[in-house]
Each structure stands twice: as C-alpha cells, then as structure tokens.
Amino acid sequence: MALNGEREQWGTKIGLILAVAGNAVGLGNFLRFPVQAAQNGGGAFMIPYFIFFLLLGIPLMWIEWGIGRHGGKFRHGSAPGMFDVLWKNKLAKYFGALGLFISITILIYYTYIESWTLGFSIFSILGLYSNETKETMTGFLSSYQGITTSQTFTSIWPAYLLMLLTFSINFAVLYKGISKGIEKLAKIAMPLLFIFAIILAIRIFTLGTPDPAFPENSVANGFAFIWNPDFSALGNPNIWLAAAGQIFFTLSVGMGTIHAYASYLKPNDDIVLSGLATASTNEFAEVVLGASIAIPVAVAFFGLDATKEIAQGGAFNLGFVSMPIIFGSSHFPMGEVFGFMWFLLLFFAGITSSVAMGQPVVAFLEDEFGMDRKKAVTALAIAVLIAVQFVIFFLKYGFLDEMDYWAGTFGLVVFALIETILFMWVFGADKAWKEMNQGGDIQIPMFFYYVMKYITPVILMVLMIWWFIQSAIPTLLLQNAVPENVPYIWGARILMAAIAVILMLMVKKAWENNHSEV
Amino acid sequence: MGLTTNGIIFLALAWTIIISLVVISFYKVFKTQQKK
C-alpha cells in the first residue's frame, strides 16, 4: 500500500482527455500512418484499419482505463500493484513489472529522438538548411547525430545539449505533478499541435503543383497515392496485420501509461466517454491531419516514384531528411516558418507522450516505496540520464533499434495480451464490465463485452505469433545484423535485461516492505 | 493519376467517420460537464 497521504488528482476532465490523447498522439501519427496507408492498399487500407479500431483499439483503451482506475482505488498507480489486485497470485506483480520496463525503456530512447525535433525546429527558424539535396540533408542529420561531421556540425555536442534541454523540460513537467505539470502541458501543447497541423495541412492543400515543369508532381497525386483504393490488397493477410499493428501502436496501448493516468481518477469518474474521446482525438490527428501533410507534399516535390522510395526508407527518412529538403526549397515560400511549425508540432507530439512514459515509474516509487514526488522524479531522471548515454553514443551501431524492437514493438503486444487475459478472464469479464461502466457518462455497447473477452485477445495472439515468426526470430538470432554492430546489440540486450532485473527486485522489495506475500 | 472516384469516397468516408466521432464525443463531454 502507499505510504503517503492523499493521491494527486486531475484538475479537469478535458485536461485528462487531452493528457491521454497527448500520450497517444506521437511521431507515428504524422510519419508512420501515411507511409503504412500508402504501402498497404491506399484507401482500401482503411477497411481493415477501421475494423481493428473497433475490435482492438477501442477495447484496449477501455480495458486500460478500467484497470488503471480500479488500481487507483487501492492506491496503485502502476501495473505491478494493479495486476496484484486483479489476480491474487504472487506472480501477478512481476507480470506488472513489464509495464514499468516497457515505459522506462521507451522513455530512454524516445526522449532523445524528441530532442531532434526540438533541434530541427530551431534549425528551421535559423535557416540552417536551405536548397538541400538528399545527400546533403542526410549528411546534415548524421552529422547532427554525431555519426559523421559536416560544415554545420563537427561534433555531437549540439545534439547532446538539446537532449539535456529536452530531458530538463520533461522532468520539470513530471516534477510539477499530475495537475500542475502533465495536465497543464497537455492543455498548452495539444491545442498548439492541432493549430500547427491544421495550418500546415491548409498550406499543403493550396500548394497545387509547386513546379509547373513537372505537372505530375502535385498534391492531388499525393492524396491519390494515399487514398485511391487497391481492393486486391485486401486478399493479402499482411495488409490486415499491418492495419492491426498501426491501430495498436498509434493508441499507445500496452505500455502502462494509460493505467497510470487513469489511476488518478475517482471511482465514479467516467472512463467510457473519456476513452472514446481520446481515441477519436488520436484518429483525427492521424487520419485527417497526419495523412494530409508529409506524403502529399513529398509527392508534390519529389514525384510518386521518389516518394515510394522515401516511404521504403522509413519514418525518420521522411521526417528528418525529406521534409527539411521541402521546407528549404525555393518552391516553398516561408519554408523556415513552416519547417519550424512541423518540427515543433512533432516535439509537442513527442513530449506529451514522453511525460506519460515517465509517470508509471514515478507512481511506482511514490505508491510502493512511499517516496515523495520530487525524490521519485529525481531518481527516474538519474536512471534515464545514465542509460541514454549508450543510446546517444552507440546510435550508429543499432543500439536504439534493438531497444525499440523488444520494448517498443514486441513488448507492447505481450503486455497488452497479459493485461487483457488478466482483466477479462482472471479478474472476470462480468466484474471487468461492471468496473469499466461504473460512473460512465455513456454505457459501452454490449457487443464490446464479447469483443474484449474473445476477439481482442485472439487478435493480440495472432499479432504476437506473426511478429515472432516474421521478425523476432531473425532479430533474436541477429541474422541481418552488421557484424560490426553485434557487440553493441548485445550491449543493448544486457542493458534491457539489467533494467528488467532491477525492476523485478524493486517490486519484490516493495512487497516485502509493504504487503504480505500471497 | 489524381484522386479517383473511389479514392474520394474513401477519403470522404474516413474523414466523416472520424470528425463525427470527435464532434459527438466532445459534445457529450462538455454537455455532461455542464450538467455536473
């Protein structure tokens, strides 16, 4: 049990919705989704996308809100305590430790990436890049990351200082607490994010054909690339799994963050409507705004074939190489200002997610070890600052990618599957249903009772097995690794194993101190 | 190339569904908040 007095609470319902939506809206909404849609059947991708939104996304959101608010009744703000009250078994809390492991591991590398967006917003307004080519902009990015050197960056220290600045902002927000820190940030950052995204989308709509010498390179063809349906793609199971994966990742489920936020609700506060509002806000950011910026403008400037290549190169290539080339082009008037908006909106999307990733460990230290918030945030900041050094200095050896695969991809699905089984099967579907609907401003349609109990866990199992066979085995066996990177990849694995062991030992210690073992 | 009729239908449908969800859910949030 928690050792201190009253737990914190959210100030307003809209603040809570914006904070949870901020957790969900991340870099993936603006960079991953349009690439996925364009590569997987265009408009036809939206058919499996919406089906999985109903069968996977919305149910998981409600399950996590439900587990979180239920755990909060017992003064638990993190998954170990929450799972312990759902399942009276001494192993439950150790399964919950996975929720701490995932959030802290992603926080370690995500905050570094977030600092790039802050850096690039400053470089945009200062006009540090203009009239770049693919080669020069790739060199600009890699020299900023300390992988190479260029005329602009001769060392990694600018990136390091911006990382420290980003870390300081993140931990200052966490230090201020739920209402005065996280909620206040969401109330400022989320409206600004939407304003910037709407301005950018309108600007891109009105770009038409930037270079009349290439009439095929137009915004209209960019929209066609994303939205013209290829119905034959629906026969390919990989398209369906890609849609399920996109829905899963975009809502930021499976990492213990929604649980932590929901634990600060009162037992009769609504979670049904709040969950629906946050999921809808995330979808608006992704499908309406995310699909209207990066890919359409890339087609308008580079043409369809080059954009397909860019999309194959991944989200970072699109965000940090192609977009700066466009904003630095003479065909994009006031590109410095629009580039500033683009990277700042990514920064806002990032920071509202990263503070959410810090909260489960802070809540764990507060609730299970009786630390005050300031001590808990300081402890987390020190741990993350030590671990991020490896990510920064070993970036080119695939250190970050390895952490992202196991914590940010595979781990999320495993955790989501565990929590769904614990809540809907071990705790009991009827009790879980009552718990989720308690105090609801609307009631969840009965259809979802069966979806949560049967369909959602089956989809999660299929996703897990698919990823395990398709990429976990080659990743585990380092089949595609560059030989030079192998020692560093093992280093990333040792770091992750150390984090997991330390968290398990802390859970054990906390229960020895405060709880009687079951 | 350009947007085909099917492309326009998919774009319009997706946007309508999502914007409707956002408007309805936030309308209900504000309405229930006012009642309380």
Contacts between the chains, C-beta under 8 A, distances in Angstrom:
chain1	res1	chain2	res2	distance
A	13	B	29	6.5
A	13	B	33	5.9
A	14	B	29	6.9
A	14	B	30	8.0
A	14	B	33	7.6
A	17	B	29	6.7
A	42	B	7	7.1
A	42	B	10	7.7
A	43	B	6	6.6
A	43	B	7	5.5
A	43	B	9	7.8
A	43	B	10	3.0
A	43	B	11	6.8
A	43	B	14	7.7
A	44	B	10	7.5
A	46	B	10	5.8
A	46	B	13	7.7
A	46	B	14	5.0
A	50	B	14	7.6
A	50	B	17	7.0
A	216	B	1	7.5
A	220	B	2	5.4
A	220	B	3	6.2
A	221	B	1	5.1
A	221	B	2	6.3
A	223	B	3	5.6
A	223	B	7	7.4
A	223	B	11	6.9
A	224	B	1	5.0
A	224	B	2	5.5
A	224	B	3	4.7
A	224	B	4	7.1
A	224	B	7	5.7
A	225	B	1	7.8
A	227	B	3	6.3
A	227	B	7	4.2
A	227	B	8	7.6
A	227	B	10	5.4
A	227	B	11	4.4
A	228	B	1	7.5
A	228	B	3	6.5
A	228	B	4	5.0
A	228	B	6	6.7
A	228	B	7	3.8
A	229	B	6	5.1
A	229	B	7	6.6
A	229	B	10	5.4
A	270	B	32	7.2
A	273	B	25	6.4
A	273	B	28	5.7
A	273	B	29	6.0
A	273	B	32	7.1
A	274	B	29	7.4
A	276	B	21	7.4
A	276	B	25	4.9
A	277	B	22	7.8
A	277	B	25	4.0
A	277	B	26	5.9
A	277	B	29	5.5
A	280	B	18	6.8
A	280	B	21	4.0
A	280	B	22	4.6
A	280	B	25	5.1
A	280	B	26	8.0
A	281	B	22	6.3
A	283	B	18	4.8
A	283	B	21	6.9
A	283	B	22	7.8
A	284	B	18	5.4
A	284	B	19	6.9
A	284	B	22	5.0
A	287	B	14	5.5
A	287	B	15	7.2
A	287	B	18	5.4
A	288	B	15	5.6
A	288	B	18	5.9
A	288	B	19	6.9
A	304	B	1	7.3
A	441	B	28	6.3
A	441	B	29	7.5
A	441	B	32	4.4
A	442	B	28	6.6
